[in-house]
């Protein structure tokens, strides 16, 4: 038995006898011939069983889609008239000399890649993840994460791992999952690494993490999850929030450039376009955005403390039309609307040096400058009706000298969704958790 050759390398083996291992994508019987499409993680290739070996032909006809097999065969060039130039390995074919079933597949619930409603798709997710579409989605997601790490490492950030079990919620009031802990105590699943990344700024100045966070909010929408991967960064010695926005803009440019280098085939398969990230992303204050919406649409949102989903969609459409940008920063949300640690703009009292980054109709990032002065942060905690004593562990770092700093939090799944133009964030989530599902649906009608 030859050493295994990955399907993606078969083009280098023309004329050689090789061994491949993978799944049967398709079996087709055509007269006295049996054709297979085989796949492994590196690609697909067509194989054929020719007449003459009755035992091999009999074995081939017992094999169905999704069987896991080991195949021996000769890599041949296809005749010119049969070349499929638009396909990987479209110019070669495997002449099968032996086939061994490593694992048989039971009857399939439906053809892989078949159209399904979202609940059915998620019910059969372990099977559906094999489809070309899903492979493409999560390849893109993996490359986004790779590019995120690579860029921040290149500009002096240090990665750290934040805890997922915490004492209190970093946002000071968001719905949280409670977990029984030792000695009768109650812990919580972290909604954010916020406190810990601020603490780490005093150690490394620039830090980032990519980890799971949990929100116990009872959403049932196309944009919310109860567990997701948060891409967080925090940086010290900033002038204000615009320094944070500049680094995030450069990061997004790097991610888009990396995806062009690594995922053009995946974007083409999914019918999506890699966005162009402008060097300077358009920006405006919340009040300016609300005035613009009122002027252009007649809808008066000028007294609202935040944007509604329809406002985010409209602003992104406006940004695309006026600035050819899929992105737009909205800054200066009211102090009352932002977390206790968000820095108030001394030149615009009542409003924060905070921002949201909108992308293709939805908010993908929340960030800004933080309060770095101990007394000022305690004031912010009290302003939210919270007890500073409950945050004494976190507050230590501010007692002993903390530079001006800021950062952001960004959801990997939502970012993937918007990059690929998917209709629901669950389509960009491996094993999504929401109000209705932890793998299996929590309530299924009889």
C-alpha positions in Angstrom: 0.0 0.0 0.0 1.4 3.4 -1.0 1.7 6.2 1.4 -1.4 8.4 1.4 -1.4 11.3 -1.2 -3.7 14.3 -0.5 -6.1 14.9 -3.4 -4.8 18.5 -3.8 -1.4 17.1 -4.7 -2.5 14.6 -7.4 -1.7 17.0 -10.2 2.0 16.4 -9.3 1.6 12.6 -9.6 0.6 12.1 -13.2 1.5 8.6 -14.4 2.1 7.4 -10.9 0.2 4.8 -8.8 -1.0 6.5 -5.6 -3.1 5.8 -2.6 -5.7 8.4 -1.4 -8.1 8.3 1.5 -11.3 10.3 1.8 -15.1 10.4 1.3 -17.2 9.4 -1.7 -18.8 12.6 -2.8 -20.8 11.1 -5.6 -21.0 7.7 -7.3 -22.3 7.5 -10.9 -22.9 4.4 -12.9 -22.6 4.9 -16.7 -23.0 1.7 -18.7 -20.0 -0.6 -17.9 -18.2 2.2 -16.0 -18.5 3.4 -12.4 -17.4 6.9 -11.7 -16.7 8.4 -8.3 -15.9 11.9 -7.1 -13.7 11.6 -4.0 -13.0 14.4 -1.6 -10.6 15.1 1.3 -9.8 18.3 3.1 -7.5 19.4 0.2 -9.9 19.0 -2.7 -11.8 16.6 -5.0 -11.0 14.3 -7.9 -12.8 12.1 -10.3 -12.0 8.4 -10.3 -13.3 5.6 -12.6 -13.5 1.8 -12.4 -13.0 0.3 -15.9 -14.4 -3.0 -17.1 -12.3 -6.1 -16.6 -12.0 -6.7 -12.9 -15.4 -8.1 -11.8 -14.5 -8.2 -8.1 -13.5 -4.5 -8.2 -16.7 -3.6 -10.2 -18.9 -5.5 -7.7 -17.3 -3.8 -4.7 -17.6 -0.4 -6.4 -21.3 -0.8 -7.0 -21.9 -1.4 -3.3 -20.3 1.9 -2.3 -22.6 4.9 -1.7 -22.2 8.6 -1.0 -20.3 9.5 2.2 -18.6 6.1 2.5 -15.0 6.6 3.8 -12.6 4.7 1.5 -9.0 4.1 0.7 -8.3 4.0 -3.0 -5.4 2.8 -5.1 -5.1 4.1 -8.6 -3.1 5.6 -11.5 -3.2 9.3 -12.0 -3.9 9.9 -15.7 -4.2 13.0 -17.8 -7.7 13.5 -19.2 -8.3 13.6 -22.9 -8.4 17.2 -24.1 -12.1 17.1 -24.9 -12.8 16.0 -21.3 -10.8 18.6 -19.5 -12.8 20.8 -17.0 -10.6 23.8 -16.8 -12.8 25.6 -14.3 -12.3 22.8 -11.7 -9.4 21.8 -9.4 -8.0 18.5 -10.8 -10.2 19.0 -13.9 -7.4 17.9 -16.1 -6.7 14.5 -14.4 -8.6 11.4 -13.6 -7.8 8.5 -11.3 -8.0 5.0 -12.8 -9.1 2.9 -9.8 -7.2 -0.3 -9.2 -8.4 -1.1 -5.7 -10.9 0.3 -3.2 -11.3 -0.5 0.5 -14.2 0.7 2.6 -12.9 2.2 5.9 -16.3 3.2 7.2 -19.7 2.7 5.6 -22.3 5.4 5.7 -25.9 4.7 6.7 -28.8 6.0 4.6 -28.4 9.8 4.3 -31.2 12.1 5.5 -30.9 14.1 2.3 -28.4 15.0 -0.4 -25.4 16.9 0.9 -25.9 20.6 0.1 -29.6 20.3 -0.4 -31.8 23.3 0.4 -33.1 23.2 4.0 -34.8 25.6 6.4 -32.5 26.8 9.2 -33.8 24.5 11.9 -33.4 21.4 9.8 -30.0 22.5 8.8 -28.9 22.9 12.4 -30.6 19.7 13.5 -28.3 17.9 11.0 -25.3 20.2 11.4 -22.7 17.5 12.0 -23.6 16.1 8.5 -24.2 19.5 6.8 -20.8 20.8 7.8 -19.3 18.5 5.1 -20.9 20.5 2.3 -18.8 22.7 0.1 -20.6 25.8 1.2 -20.0 25.1 4.9 -16.4 24.2 4.3 -16.0 27.6 2.5 -17.7 29.6 5.3 -15.5 28.2 8.1 -12.4 28.4 6.0 -13.0 32.1 5.7 -13.7 32.4 9.4 -10.5 30.6 10.2 -8.6 33.0 7.9 -10.2 36.0 9.5 -9.0 34.8 12.9 -5.5 34.1 11.5 -5.3 37.6 10.0 -6.6 39.2 13.2 -3.8 37.6 15.2 -1.1 38.2 12.7 -1.8 41.9 12.3 -2.0 42.7 16.0 1.1 40.7 16.7 2.9 42.7 14.0 2.0 46.0 15.7 3.1 45.1 19.2 0.1 43.5 20.8 0.5 40.5 23.1 -2.2 37.8 23.1 -3.6 36.6 26.5 -6.3 34.3 27.6 -9.1 35.9 29.7 -11.1 33.8 32.2 -14.6 32.6 31.4 -15.7 32.2 35.0 -16.0 35.6 36.7 -17.4 37.1 39.9 -19.4 39.9 38.4 -20.5 41.1 34.9 -18.1 43.5 33.2 -21.0 45.5 31.7 -22.6 46.0 35.1 -26.1 44.7 34.6 -26.3 42.7 31.4 -28.2 39.3 31.7 -25.6 36.7 32.7 -25.5 32.9 33.2 -25.1 31.9 36.8 -22.9 29.0 37.7 -22.8 27.3 41.1 -19.3 27.6 42.6 -17.4 26.4 45.6 -18.4 27.3 49.2 -21.9 28.3 48.2 -20.7 31.1 45.9 -22.2 32.0 42.5 -20.0 32.6 39.6 -21.0 33.9 36.2 -20.0 33.1 32.6 -18.1 36.0 31.2 -20.0 38.4 29.0 -16.7 40.2 28.0 -13.0 40.1 28.8 -13.2 43.9 29.5 -11.8 44.0 33.0 -9.0 41.6 32.3 -7.8 43.2 29.1 -7.7 46.6 31.0 -5.7 45.0 33.8 -3.3 43.5 31.2 -2.7 46.9 29.6 -0.7 47.8 32.7 1.5 44.8 32.0 2.0 44.7 28.2 0.5 48.1 27.1 -1.1 46.5 24.0 -3.1 43.3 24.4 -5.7 41.2 22.6 -7.6 38.0 23.1 -10.0 35.8 21.0 -12.2 33.8 23.3 -15.7 32.7 24.0 -18.2 35.0 25.8 -21.8 34.4 26.9 -24.9 36.5 27.0 -28.1 35.3 28.7 -30.3 37.7 26.8 -33.5 36.2 25.4 -33.0 37.3 21.8 -34.4 35.4 18.9 -33.1 37.3 16.0 -30.9 36.8 12.9 -28.0 38.8 14.5 -27.8 37.6 18.2 -26.2 34.5 19.8 -25.9 33.5 23.5 -22.4 32.2 23.0 -19.9 33.7 20.5 -16.2 34.4 19.9 -15.2 37.9 20.9 -12.2 39.5 19.2 -11.0 42.0 21.8 -8.1 44.4 21.9 -7.0 47.1 24.3 -4.1 49.6 24.0 -2.4 52.0 26.3 -1.0 55.5 25.9 -3.6 56.8 23.5 -4.7 60.4 22.9 -8.3 59.5 22.5 -10.7 57.1 20.8 -9.6 58.0 17.4 -6.3 56.2 18.0 -8.2 53.0 18.6 -10.3 53.6 15.5 -7.1 54.0 13.4 -5.7 50.7 14.6 -9.0 48.9 14.0 -9.2 50.4 10.5 -5.7 49.2 9.6 -6.6 45.8 11.1 -9.6 45.5 8.8 -7.6 46.5 5.8 -5.1 43.7 6.7 -8.0 41.2 7.1 -9.5 42.1 3.7 -6.1 41.9 2.0 -5.4 38.5 3.6 -8.8 37.2 2.4 -8.1 38.2 -1.1 -4.9 36.2 -0.9 -6.4 33.1 0.6 -10.1 32.9 0.0 -11.1 34.2 -3.4 -12.4 30.7 -4.4 -14.5 30.5 -1.2 -16.0 34.0 -1.8 -16.7 33.1 -5.4 -18.4 29.8 -4.4 -20.6 31.7 -1.9 -21.4 34.6 -4.3 -19.9 37.2 -2.0 -17.5 40.1 -2.5 -14.6 40.9 -0.3 -15.2 44.5 0.9 -12.8 47.3 0.2 -11.8 48.9 3.4 -11.0 52.6 2.9 -7.8 54.0 4.5 -10.0 56.4 6.4 -13.4 55.0 7.3 -16.2 57.6 7.3 -17.2 58.8 10.7 -19.8 61.0 12.4 -21.2 61.6 15.8 -24.5 60.0 16.8 -26.3 63.3 16.8 -24.9 64.1 13.3 -26.1 60.7 12.1 -29.6 61.3 13.5 -29.8 64.7 11.9 -28.8 63.2 8.6 -31.5 60.5 8.9 -34.1 63.2 9.8 -33.0 65.4 6.9 -33.0 62.6 4.3 -35.9 60.4 5.4 -38.1 62.6 7.7 -37.8 60.0 10.5 -37.0 61.9 13.7 -34.7 59.8 15.9 -32.9 62.9 17.3 -33.9 62.2 20.9 -33.0 58.5 20.9 -29.9 57.5 22.8 -28.9 54.8 20.3 -29.5 53.6 16.8 -32.1 51.2 15.8 -31.4 48.3 13.3 -33.1 50.2 10.5 -30.9 53.3 11.2 -27.8 51.1 11.0 -28.9 49.7 7.7 -29.7 53.2 6.3 -26.4 54.7 7.4 -24.4 51.9 5.8 -26.3 52.3 2.6 -25.6 56.1 2.7 -21.9 55.5 3.4 -21.7 53.1 0.5 -23.4 55.6 -1.8 -21.6 58.7 -0.7 -18.2 57.4 0.3 -18.0 54.0 -1.5 -17.5 52.5 2.0 -19.2 49.4 3.5 -18.1 50.7 6.8 -18.9 53.8 8.9 -17.9 54.8 12.5 -20.6 56.4 14.7 -19.1 58.1 17.8 -20.2 60.0 20.9 -23.0 58.0 22.3 -24.5 59.4 25.5 -22.8 58.7 28.8 -26.1 57.2 30.0 -26.0 54.6 27.2 -22.4 53.4 27.5 -20.8 51.2 30.2 -19.4 52.6 33.4 -15.8 52.5 32.2 -16.4 54.6 29.0 -14.5 58.0 29.0 -16.6 61.1 28.8 -15.4 63.6 26.2 -14.3 66.7 28.2 -15.1 68.9 25.2 -18.5 67.4 24.7 -19.9 66.7 28.1 -22.6 64.2 28.4 -21.2 62.2 25.5 -18.5 59.6 25.3 -15.3 59.0 23.4 -16.9 55.7 22.4 -17.8 54.4 19.0 -19.7 51.7 17.1 -18.4 50.4 13.7 -21.2 49.6 11.3 -20.6 47.3 8.4 -23.1 46.3 5.8 -26.1 47.3 7.9 -25.1 46.1 11.3 -22.9 47.0 14.2 -19.8 44.8 14.3 -17.7 46.6 16.9 -18.2 48.5 20.0 -15.2 50.4 21.4 -13.8 53.6 22.7 -11.6 55.3 25.3 -11.8 54.1 28.9 -11.8 56.0 32.2 -8.2 55.6 33.4 -8.3 57.7 36.6 -9.3 55.8 39.7 -11.6 58.4 41.2 -13.2 59.0 37.8 -13.8 55.3 37.3 -15.4 55.0 40.8 -17.6 57.9 39.8 -18.6 56.1 36.7 -19.5 52.9 38.7 -21.6 54.9 41.1 -23.3 56.8 38.2 -24.6 53.4 37.0 -26.0 52.6 40.5 -23.4 50.0 41.2 -21.3 49.4 44.3 -17.5 50.0 43.8 -16.8 47.5 46.5 -18.0 44.7 44.3 -15.3 45.8 41.7 -12.4 46.1 44.2 -10.3 43.4 42.5 -10.6 45.2 39.1 -10.1 48.7 40.6 -6.6 47.7 42.0 -4.9 48.4 38.7 -6.3 51.9 38.6 -5.0 52.7 42.1 -1.4 52.1 41.1 -1.1 54.1 37.9 -3.0 53.4 34.6 -2.3 55.1 31.3 -5.0 56.5 29.0 -6.2 53.5 27.1 -9.0 52.2 24.9 -10.0 49.2 22.8 -12.8 47.3 21.1 -14.8 44.1 21.1 -15.9 42.5 17.9 -17.9 39.3 17.3 -16.1 36.8 15.0 -19.3 35.2 13.9 -21.1 38.4 13.0 -18.0 39.7 11.2 -17.9 36.5 9.2 -21.7 36.7 8.4 -21.3 40.3 7.0 -18.1 39.6 5.1 -20.0 36.7 3.3 -23.4 38.3 3.1 -25.1 35.5 5.0 -28.7 36.1 6.1 -28.3 34.8 9.7 -25.4 34.9 12.1 -26.1 31.2 13.0 -25.0 30.3 9.4 -21.5 31.7 10.4 -21.5 29.9 13.8 -20.1 26.4 14.5 -22.6 24.8 16.8 -24.7 27.9 17.6 -26.3 28.4 21.0 -29.3 30.6 21.3 -32.6 30.8 23.2 -34.0 27.8 21.3 -31.0 25.5 20.9 -28.0 23.8 22.5 -27.1 21.5 19.6 -30.6 20.0 19.8 -33.7 22.2 19.8 -34.8 22.9 23.4 -38.5 22.6 22.5 -39.8 20.6 19.6 -43.5 20.4 18.7 -44.9 16.9 18.6 
